[in-house]
């Protein structure tokens, strides 16, 4: 009952002095909405950057098995080559995962700069890359005609290719007309003749000319990417990584062990929620073959742990900006203290009358603390509303903002990403509690000052 009465009196006091109340609340509202908006932007940018790194640099959510790796020494053992898995074993394992594991992440580390010429009027420059079947998903390729490379085509090194819509227009006049056609390519590539036993990096190499034929099975929409260099008019053509390794000696993990198999297996997982389950399956896969060997050592790594440092850095930056924004909350708290001091001074005679009628010091203190907390609660509600409102404005204008991004590849990535600029529940709760804490702390001094007044002095106050 006492709390209800205190809230009613607090409301009456704030309504009587509307302008003063409005100015006091403004500082808290601005501070709270700024904190929420900045944390929303920080969380959104963090997620986008993480997704961009996974998609463009790492190539999807991965869990890697490194057989013959000594975790304590942080290096491969001398006999690491004997702990390899054949391509058939790997694909049998992937097929048994019920869709949890999409594929092996096998992308050639070398490319062929070549030319495809159908006749004198139809020709195109290309860059041939060997990839796995999951490349379509991990790189967000948009296949507009036909299909992408299948797992079986990677498994059996089939001479098939997926070309760009630009190349299809140049060589066959349309994407649909390109499907099923055979293309003859001439170009040059770097043949790697030797590898460092520890780092797997190539030591010796030489340039070689090559001619190859592929059957076109798909056409994708080409998005120009200047983030990693400008390739001019040449567009990528994708073939199975196994074919690239067999034909040209391209560097893949399956070619590092002299063609006998691979002990470095980066598996592409369906999504981040499946990482833990995938790690268990991969562990069982490794131990089913080499678990009886007492010298067998291996580790399992995932992209999540690799990204942890990036997440931590981004969180620190977000918290730093939020802390700067929170300074305005402290300024609002000082304004609140000033308002409460004025309120206590104006109601000195009221305090004296209540004390003369037997009101306790704690009752008077609680009355003014309730008024301070009530003011902060109302400010919090408005601040949360404006935090959401600012996020809504950004989301509404996202298309216009993305359209101004100069890089076509980055613009394509952003336009296809799920972007939600809304405060998280944790940031709302934390910011609101912090605001109330500021209100109580800065309201305590004026409330305590009013509560400790002597009745006689209060009644004689003019």
N, C-alpha and C positions, 0 to 999 in steps of 0.2 A: 504493500500500500504506500509506504514511504517513497519507494522508487518511482511509482506512478506519479505521485505528487511532485517529486523533484523534476521529472521529465516535463510535466505540465508547466511548472514554473519556468523551467529552462526555455521552453517553447515561447511562452509569453514574453520573457525577457528579450529573446532574440527578435521576435516580431516587432516589438516596440521600437527597437533601434535597427531598422531595416538597412539603412545605408552602411552603418558601422558593421553590421553582421555580414553584409555582402562583401565589403572590402576585406574583412578578416578571412572569409571563406575563400576568396579569390586566390590568395597565396597557396592555400592547401590544395585547392582544386587543380591549379596549374602544375604544382609540384607532383601530385599523384598521377595526373593524366600524362605528364611528361615521362615519368618513370615507366608507366605501363606501355606507352607508345614506343619508347626506346627499347625496352626488353622485347616487345613484339617484333620490332625491326631486327634486333639482334638475333632472336631465335629463328626468324625467317631466313635471314642471310646465312646463318650457320647451317641450316638444313640444306639450302640451295647450294652452298659451296661444297658441302659434303657430298651431295648427290652428283654435282658436276665433276668432282674429283673421282668418285667411284665410276661414273659413266665414261669420262674422257681419258683419265689417266690410269686407273686401275683396271677398268673393264668389267664392272659388275661386282656384286657381293661375292667374295671369294673365300674359300677355306683351302689352304695349301697343305699338302703332305710332303714333307722333306725326309725321305728315307736315307739312312746312313749319315744322319746329321747328329753330332754330339752337342747337346744344348749347353753343357757345362763349359766346353772349350769354345763354343760358338763357331764351329767349323765342321766341314764334312770329314768323316773318317777316311783312312787310306783306302779301305775296301768298299767305298760307297757304291761303286758301279755294280756290284753283285746284288744290290737290293733294288733292282729295277722292276718295273711292271710293263708288260707289253701293251700295245694299243688295244688288242682284243680284250685283255683282262680289264683294262680301264673302262672300255665301253660296255662290257658285260656288267660291270659294277654299276655304271650310270643307269643302265636299263633296269636294274633291280631296285633302284632307289624310289620308284613310284612317283617320279616327277619332282622329288625334293632337290636333286642335283640335276641341273640343266645340261651341263656339258663340261668338258675340260677347256680351260682358257689357253688355247694355243694360237698365238698370233705370230707370224714370222717377223723377225727383227730386221729383215732386209726386204727391199722392194725392187721390182723391175721397172725401170723407166722405158716404156715401149710405145709402139705405134700399131694401131689396127687399121688396115686399109681394105675396104670391101671392093672398091673400084676407084677410078681416077677422081670421081666427084664425092666419094664417101670415105672419109678417114677421120681418125681421132687419136689424140695423145692420151695415154693412160699410165697409171701407176698400179702394177699388179701386187696384191698383198695376199698372203695365205692366212686364213682365219678359221676359227671353229664355227660350228653351227649356231652357237649362242651369241655370236657377234651382233646379229640382228637385234636381239633383245637388249644386250648390254650397251650398245651404241645408239639405241633408239632409231635404227634405220627404218625408213618408211618404204616398204616394197609396194610399188604401184602396179606392177604387172608380173605374173608368174609367182615364183616363190624364192626363198633363200636356200642356202646350202643345207642339206640334211646331215644328221649324224652318220648315217651309213656312207654317204659320199665322202665324209672326212675319214671314216674308218678304212675305206677301201681305196682312198686316193683317186677319186674319179676326176677326169678333166672337164669340170663344169665351171661356170663363172656367172657371177651376178654383176651387171654393169649399171652405170648411171643413166638417168633419163637424158642427160646431155649427149652422152655417147650414142644412145639409142637413136636420138634425133639426127645426129650427124651421119651415122652409118646405115640406119634402116628406116629413117623418116618418122618412126613412131615407136613407142615402148612395146605395144602389142605385136608389131611386126618383127621385133627383135627376138622374141621367145622362140627357142628351137633352132635358131640359126647358129652356124659354126663361124667362129671368128679366128683369124690367123694373126698372131702377134709376133712382132720382131722387136727386140730390145736388148738392153745390157743389164747385167746384175753383178754383184760382188760375190765371188765364191770364197768362202772361208776355209782355209787349209789347216788351221791349227787353233786350239783353244787352251787357255790357261786352266790348269787342273783344279785350281781353287775357286776362281771367280767365274769360270765358264765364259769369260769374255774372249772374243776372237783375237788371235795374235797375228796370223798371216792371212793375207787375202789377195785376190787379183780380179780384175775386171774381165767378164766374159760375155760374148754375144750369145743370144738365144732366140730360137723360134719355137712357138707352141701353138696348139689349136685347142679351143674350148667350145663347148656347147653352151649357149646362153640359156639359163633356166629362170632368170629373174632380172627385173629392172627396178632400181630404187631411186628415190628422189634425192638428188644431190644438193647438199647444203654446203656452201663454201666456208671453209674454216681457215682463218688467218692467224689463229692463236699459235699454231705450231709451224708457221712458215707458209709462204704463198707458192703453190704448185703451178701457177700460171693457168693455162687452158687444160692441163691434164687432170682427169678425174679418176678416182680409185676404181679398180676392178677387183672383185674378191673371188678367190678360188679356195678349195680345201687346203688347210695348212699342211696336211700329209702329202698332197701332190706337190706343193711348193718345196717341201723338204726333200722328197724323192727326186724331183726333176732338177732342182737348182742348188740343192745343198743349203737351203735357207735354214737359219738357226731357229730351231724349236727344241723344247725339252726332250722330245722323242728322238731327236737326231744327235743329242749330246753324248749318249752312251753307245756310239757307233752303230746306231740303228737297232740295237738289241732291246730297247725299251727306255723307260724314263724313271728316275727316282725323284724328280721334282714335278709334282702334280698339283697345279692350281685349279681346283674345282670351282665352277660357277654355281652358286646356290640360288634357289628360287627367290628368296627374300631374306631380309635380316632376321625375321622372327624364326627362321628355320636353321640359323647358324649352329646353335647348340646341338640340335638333333643331327645335323649333318656331320658335325665333328665326331659324334659318337659312332656314326655309320662308317666314317673314313678310318677311324681308329680300329674298328672291327675288321675292315677291309685290309688294312696293313698287317694286323696281327694274325689274320687267317693265313697269310702266306709266309711271314717271317717271324711270327711270334715264338716259334720253337727255337730260334737261333738266339743263344744267350748274348751274342755280340751285337745284335740288332738294336740300333738306336734310331729314333726318329722324333720329329716334332710336328705339331699341327698349329698353323698360324691362320689368322683370319684378318680380313680388311678392317674389322671393327677395332681391333687393338692398334692397327696402324694409324687409324684415324683419331684415336683417343687424344693424342697430343694436339691435333688441329682443333678438336672440340674444346679442349681445355683452354687453348689460346683465345679462341673466339668468345668463350664464356667470360674470361678475364676482361677482354675488351668491352663486352656488353655490360658487365658489372661496373666497370670503371665509368662508362657513360651514364649508367643508372645512378651511380653515386653522385656524379656531378649534378644530375637532375634532382636528386634527393636534397641537395643543398637548399633548393627553393622551398622544400617542406620545412626545413629548419627556419628559413626566413618567415614562412607562414606561421610557424610556432611562436616566433617572437611577436608577430602581429597579434596572435591569439592571446599571449600573455598581456600585451598592452591593453587589449579589449577587456580582458577579465579584470585587470587592475582598475580600469575606468568603471566597470560594472560594480565592483566591490565598493569603490568610493561613492558612487551614486546611490548605492543602497545601504549606506552606513546606518541611517536611522532605522531601516527595516531590520538590519542585523541586531541593533540595540533592542528593539521591541521584542524580537524573537527570543533573545537571550534573557530579557527581563521576565518573559513569560515561561522561562524554564528550558529553552532549547539548549541542547548540549553542543559543545564545541565540535564534536564529530558530525553532528547533524548539519551544522552550518557548512563545515568543510565539504561534506558529501553533496550538499546542494550545489555549490559552485563547481565542484569536480564533475557533477552530472551535466551541468550546463556546458562545461568545456568539452566533455566527451560527446555530448549530443551534437555540438557544433561540428566536431570532427567527423562524426558518423555521417551527418548530412553532406559534408564536404567530400567524404569518401565516395558516397553514392554518386554524387555528381561527377567526381573525378574519374570513377570507373566508366561512367557513361561516355565521357569525353574521350577516354582512352580507346574504347570500342569505336567511337565515332571517327576518330582520326584514322584508325586502322581501316574502317569502312571506306573512307575517302580514298586512301591509297589503293585498296583493292578495286574500287570502282574505276580508277584511272590507270590500272595496271597496263592495259593494252596500249595506251598512249605513251606510258613510260617505257615499255619494252620496245615500242616502235622506234624510239630514239637511240637504242643501243646500236653502235656502228658495226659491230661484228655479226655477220649473218649466222654463224654457227651458234654463238652465245644467245642471239636473239631467238633462234629456233628452239634452243634448250629451254629458255625462260618461258616461251609461249606454250610449251608442252608440259611444263612443270605445274604441280599443284601448289599454288601460293596462297597462304591464308595469313594475313597480317592481323591476328587477333591475340590479345593477351592470354597467357596460360593461366590456369586456375591457381597455380603456385604463386605466380607473380601478383595476381590480384589479392590473394590472401596475405602474402608477405607485405605488399605495399599498404594495404588497408590497416593491418595490425601496426605497422610502423607509424602510419599517420595518427592512429589512435594513441599510440605510445607517446608521440610528440605532443599531442593534445593534452594528455594527462600530465606529462612531465612539466610542460610550460604552464599548465593551468593550476598545478599544485601550489605554487608560491602565492598567487593571488587568493586562492581558496583558503590556504592556511593563514594568510594575513587577515582575511575577513573573519575566520573562525576564532582567532585569538584576541579579537577586539574586546575590550572591557565594556560591559553594558552601559556604564555611566558615561564613558567617553563617546560611545556610539550615539547615545540619546542626545548628548549636548552638541553633536556635530552639525554644523550649518553648511 
